[in-house]
Amino acid sequence: MTPRDRPSSQAPPTCAAPGCTQTLAPQPTGRPGRYCSASCRSRAQRARQRAQAPVSVEVDVGSASSKGRHPSRSWMVRLRRGPDSVIVAIGLPRPAAERLAAHIADLLEAR
């Protein structure tokens, strides 16, 4: 019996994407694949990018004219990681926006 004829004792390889447990189909030639699909490859790339970029908290002036807000209540708090952002609160006075940003920053540092 040659080494090629022996049954493999290793488990079949699985997808390297976070949360995916699909087994990988054997490739007839070339390097073995790491992901079961293009969507898993994209998901893994996004996970790597998120792991590298820190989350920042920003206080910024929102648009007071579009919502009819008084200019003193036009501040917003935004969370940003790389190119992605989400507005947490809008229409706050500046001191309240700064306090909220400080609380969020404290929570993020406690991780």
Secondary structure, DSSP 8 states (H G I E B T S, - for coil): --TTTS---S---B--STT---B----SSSS--S-SSHHHHHHHHHHHHHHHS-EEEEEEE--HHHHT--GGG-EEEEEEETTEEEEEEEEE-HHHHHHHHHHHHHHHHT-
